[in-house]
Amino acid sequence: MKYIQILILIFIFSCSNNKTNSNDQEFDSQKIDTLRYGYNGFNNGLQLDLLSDGRFINENYLFSCFGGGERKRVFGTYKMDSLKLTLNPERIEFIEYPEDMELKPKTTKINYGIDSLKIKTEFQVVKWENNEYLFSEYFDFGWSLEKENDYIRFADYINSGLEPETSGMYLVRKTKDSITSEFDLKQIPEKWQSYFLKEPVSAKIKYIKKVIDPNDEENISWLIELDKGKNDRMNNRLTLETKDGEFFIEVDSVLTNRSFGMTYMYDFTPKKFPIGTELRTKWK
């Protein structure tokens, strides 16, 4: 169910967004002459600007393809060294965009302190050659619908081989330089290191079951059993794929020596991906 929940969320929030550039003078008039970190997702994103005079602007936005959305800007001061960043929020500007595009957005300006509008304020500075990441231990919800933090999300992208080319929902400042070295795991606090795989996990399809929705016979999914489990470092945050990248599966339940996941690929067939097909978290 994890995969279909993710698809639902992506559908809700994934259409072209023409509101990501604002004409708000208070924000745009600021000269951003220092550091910019951020991520961009499906009509959602976060941008953190650290100005050279000691001020910061943290902007978080979320929009729906059905119209409407919100943008939150937090202003304040910061302190940063080579290991740590601390934000001291002072005030908030919250903008609500109505579903009716012809109506004007509603802007609320308040002092910082309301729980529902609070932001992460303590970050570790992590470097990978010329890339610089800001990681917080604070738990929140991502596309997985499970509570997670920046370290866990970063581990997912490392494990799947997406980093350093592609990043997840955490703050990063990247350069165009290519990265050739392995990530130095010693930078990560010990309590989060267990989320990172030392070596890719490999598994083979052990069993396939066709699942038909009783209320809609055209709605077909496939239950996939893999031959690896907890004893083989498998966990329910992993995504495995075939060597050609044509088929992948997200693990959603794990037993001692086996694990399971669902696929909703319309063209999946046991003939195309038979029992014995090998999948890995990352192909070297």
C-alpha positions in Angstrom: 0.0 0.0 0.0 3.0 2.4 0.5 3.5 2.7 -3.2 -0.1 3.5 -4.1 -0.3 6.0 -1.3 2.8 7.8 -2.7 1.2 7.8 -6.2 -2.0 9.3 -4.8 0.0 12.1 -3.1 2.0 12.8 -6.3 -1.2 13.0 -8.3 -2.7 15.5 -5.8 0.4 17.8 -5.8 2.0 17.1 -9.2 1.0 19.5 -11.9 2.6 22.6 -13.3 2.9 25.4 -10.7 2.9 29.0 -11.8 3.0 30.4 -8.3 6.6 29.5 -7.3 7.8 32.9 -8.2 6.4 35.6 -5.9 6.2 39.4 -6.4 6.4 40.0 -2.7 8.7 43.0 -2.4 9.9 42.2 1.2 11.4 38.9 -0.1 12.6 39.8 -3.6 14.2 43.1 -2.6 16.6 41.2 -0.3 20.0 40.8 -2.0 20.8 37.1 -1.7 24.6 37.4 -1.7 25.6 34.4 0.3 24.4 30.8 0.5 21.3 29.1 -0.9 20.1 25.6 0.1 17.0 23.9 -1.0 15.0 21.1 -2.6 12.3 21.1 -5.3 9.6 18.5 -5.5 6.1 18.0 -7.1 4.7 21.5 -6.5 6.4 21.6 -3.2 9.8 22.8 -2.1 11.9 24.5 0.5 14.5 27.2 0.1 16.8 28.5 2.8 18.8 31.7 2.0 21.6 32.7 4.4 22.5 36.3 3.9 25.9 37.7 4.5 24.6 40.1 7.1 23.5 37.3 9.4 19.9 37.1 8.4 18.0 34.1 6.9 14.9 33.6 4.8 13.3 30.2 4.9 10.6 29.7 2.3 8.4 26.6 2.1 5.6 26.2 -0.5 3.0 23.6 -1.3 0.4 23.7 -4.2 -2.3 21.5 -5.5 -3.0 20.8 -9.2 -6.7 21.4 -8.4 -5.9 25.0 -7.4 -4.9 26.6 -4.2 -1.9 26.2 -2.0 0.2 28.0 0.6 3.6 29.6 1.0 5.3 30.1 4.4 8.3 32.5 4.8 10.2 32.7 8.1 12.6 35.5 8.7 15.3 35.8 11.4 19.0 35.5 12.1 21.4 32.6 12.1 24.8 31.4 13.3 26.9 28.9 11.3 30.3 27.3 11.4 31.8 24.3 9.6 29.8 21.8 11.7 26.5 23.4 12.7 23.8 25.8 11.6 21.4 27.4 14.1 18.4 29.5 13.0 16.8 32.1 15.3 13.3 32.7 13.8 11.7 36.0 14.5 8.6 36.5 12.2 6.4 34.7 9.7 4.7 35.6 6.5 2.0 33.1 5.6 0.3 33.3 2.2 -2.8 31.2 1.3 -3.8 30.9 -2.3 -7.5 30.1 -3.0 -8.6 27.4 -5.4 -10.2 30.1 -7.5 -7.2 31.6 -9.4 -9.1 34.9 -9.9 -9.3 35.6 -6.1 -6.5 37.3 -4.3 -4.2 35.4 -1.9 -4.5 36.0 1.8 -1.4 37.1 3.6 -0.9 36.9 7.3 2.2 38.4 9.1 2.8 37.3 12.7 5.6 36.9 15.1 7.3 33.4 15.2 6.0 31.0 17.8 2.8 29.2 16.5 3.4 25.4 16.7 1.8 24.6 13.3 4.2 27.1 11.5 7.4 26.2 13.3 10.5 25.2 11.2 13.6 23.2 11.8 16.2 25.3 13.5 19.2 23.0 14.3 21.2 21.5 11.5 24.4 19.5 11.1 26.6 20.6 8.2 27.6 17.6 6.1 29.9 17.7 3.1 30.5 15.4 0.1 33.3 16.9 -1.9 31.8 20.2 -3.1 28.2 19.4 -2.1 27.0 20.7 1.2 24.0 19.3 3.1 22.0 20.5 6.1 20.5 17.7 8.1 18.1 17.9 11.0 17.2 15.1 13.5 13.6 16.5 13.7 11.0 13.9 12.6 8.3 14.8 10.2 6.3 13.2 7.3 7.6 12.9 3.7 6.1 11.2 0.6 6.3 7.8 2.4 3.6 8.9 4.9 6.0 7.6 7.6 7.7 9.7 10.2 11.3 10.3 9.1 14.0 12.8 9.3 16.8 14.2 7.0 19.3 11.5 7.9 16.8 8.7 7.0 15.8 10.3 3.7 19.4 10.8 2.8 20.1 7.2 3.6 17.3 6.1 1.2 18.9 8.1 -1.6 22.4 6.8 -0.9 21.1 3.2 -0.7 19.3 3.4 -4.0 22.3 5.1 -5.8 20.4 8.3 -6.5 22.8 10.5 -4.6 24.8 12.6 -5.4 23.1 13.2 -8.8 19.5 13.4 -7.3 18.6 14.5 -3.8 15.5 14.1 -1.6 13.5 16.3 0.7 16.4 17.8 2.6 18.4 21.0 2.2 21.4 20.8 -0.1 23.7 23.2 -1.9 25.2 21.6 -5.0 27.8 22.5 -7.5 28.1 21.3 -11.1 31.3 19.4 -10.3 31.0 15.7 -10.6 31.6 13.6 -7.4 34.0 10.7 -7.7 34.5 9.6 -4.1 32.4 7.5 -1.8 30.4 9.3 0.9 32.2 9.4 4.2 29.7 7.8 6.6 31.7 8.9 9.6 30.1 12.3 9.3 26.7 10.8 10.2 25.9 10.5 13.9 26.3 6.9 15.0 22.6 6.5 15.9 21.6 7.1 12.2 24.4 5.1 10.6 22.4 1.8 10.7 20.0 3.2 8.0 22.9 3.2 5.5 23.8 0.0 3.6 27.4 -0.9 3.6 26.8 -3.0 0.4 23.8 -3.1 -1.9 21.1 -5.7 -1.1 20.3 -8.3 -3.7 17.2 -10.5 -3.8 15.3 -12.7 -6.2 11.6 -13.1 -6.9 10.4 -16.1 -5.0 6.7 -16.0 -5.5 4.2 -14.0 -7.5 0.4 -13.6 -6.9 -2.1 -11.8 -9.0 -4.5 -9.6 -7.0 -7.8 -8.5 -8.6 -9.9 -5.8 -7.1 -13.4 -7.4 -6.4 -15.0 -4.1 -7.2 -13.1 -3.4 -10.3 -11.8 -6.4 -12.3 -9.6 -4.2 -14.4 -7.7 -3.0 -11.3 -4.9 -5.5 -11.1 -1.9 -5.6 -8.9 0.8 -8.2 -8.1 2.1 -9.4 -4.8 5.8 -10.1 -5.0 7.7 -12.2 -2.5 11.5 -11.8 -2.3 13.9 -14.4 -0.9 15.7 -12.1 1.5 14.6 -10.7 4.8 15.8 -9.1 8.0 18.8 -11.5 8.2 20.0 -10.1 4.9 19.7 -6.4 5.9 16.3 -6.0 4.1 14.0 -3.4 5.5 10.7 -1.7 4.5 12.3 1.5 3.3 14.2 -0.2 0.4 13.5 0.0 -3.3 15.0 -2.7 -5.5 15.1 -2.8 -9.2 16.2 -5.0 -12.1 19.6 -4.4 -13.8 17.9 -2.8 -16.8 15.7 -0.6 -14.6 12.5 -1.7 -16.2 11.0 -3.1 -13.0 11.3 -2.0 -9.4 9.6 -2.9 -6.2 9.2 -1.0 -2.9 9.5 -3.4 0.1 6.5 -2.9 2.5 6.8 -5.8 4.9 9.8 -7.9 6.1 10.1 -11.2 7.8 13.3 -13.0 8.9 14.2 -14.6 5.6 11.7 -13.1 3.1 10.1 -9.8 2.3 7.1 -8.5 0.3 6.0 -5.7 -1.9 3.3 -4.8 -4.4 3.6 -3.6 -8.0 0.9 -1.8 -9.9 2.8 -1.7 -13.2 0.1 -2.1 -16.0 2.5 -4.1 -18.2 3.8 -6.4 -15.5 3.6 -10.2 -16.2 5.3 -13.2 -14.6 6.5 -14.1 -18.1 8.4 -10.8 -18.4 9.7 -10.9 -14.8 9.6 -14.5 -13.8 10.5 -16.2 -10.5 14.2 -16.0 -10.1 14.5 -12.5 -11.5 17.2 -10.6 -9.5 16.7 -7.2 -8.1 19.2 -5.0 -6.2 19.1 -1.7 -4.3 21.9 -0.5 -6.4 23.7 -2.0 -9.4 27.4 -1.1 -9.6 
